[in-house]
Amino acid sequence: MKLGNSIQEAVVKNWTTILQELNHTNRIVDILKMDIEGDEYIFFPSMFDSRNRIFPKQILIELHPQQDNITHPFFEQLRNHS
C-alpha cells in the first residue's frame, strides 16, 4: 500500500507497520477509513494474510473498480474475514 500525497513520493506500508506506527498493536480498531486509489485490491488481501490478526470492526472504503472480475471476489474476501 502506498501512503502519501501528490507533493511527496508515496511510502509503502503494510497493515502491521500501520498498527505499530499508530501504537495500535494491542488495541481494537473500530473503524478503518481509506481511499487509496485502486490499491485496495492489493492492501486488503495482504492485510488478511498478515500474521497480525487485528482487523477493523468496520471498514469505510472508496472502491476504484479496475476490472469487473475483481470487485465480487474483493467483497467475498471481506465477507470471509468478518
N, C-alpha and C positions, 0 to 999 in steps of 0.2 A: 504494500500500500504506500502511496506517496502522499506526504503531507507538505503543504507549502502554499505559496501564493504566486501570482504572476510576476512578482518582482524578484523573489529569491528562488534559487534552484530547489526543486522538490526534494524532500527527505523521505526515504522509505523506512517505515516502521511496521512491525508486526504487532499482533494483539498483546502478546506478553510484554513487549517493550512499552507499549502504551500504558498498560496497567502498572508497570514498575515506575515509569516516569511520573505518573499521577498519584503514586502511593496508594493504589487500589488493589494490591495483590491479595489482601485478606479482607476485602470488602465486597458487599453485594453491589452490583452495578444495576441500578434501577432502570435507567434509560440510556440508550446509545443513539445519538442522532448524528447522521453523517450524509454528506453529499460529496462523493469522491469521483465524480465524473467518469463513470464506467468501470472503475476499479473495484466496485462492489462485488463483481463476479469473481475476482481474484481474492479479495480480502476475506469474505465470509468462509469459503472453503478452507483457507489457511487458518482462520480463527477456530473452526470446528475441529481441525486436525491437530491443533497445537496441544502441547502437554498441559497447558493451563486450562482447567475445566471451569473457570469462572465465565459465565455467559450473562449478557444483559437480560433482565426480565422483559423489557420492551425495546423494540428497535424501530426507530423512525428513519426512513431512508428514502432518498430520491433515486429512483432507478433510471438508468440510461440504457434502454434496450438496444443492443448492437445486432443481435440476431434473434429471430423468433424462437429458435430451438433451444435457447439457453434461459429464457425467462421462466418457463414452467419448472424445469429442473432446479432453478435457483430457489423458487418458493417451496418446492418439495424438500430441499435440503434444510431450509429454515424450519419447516414443519417437523422434520425428523429430529431436530435438535432443540425442540421446545422445552 
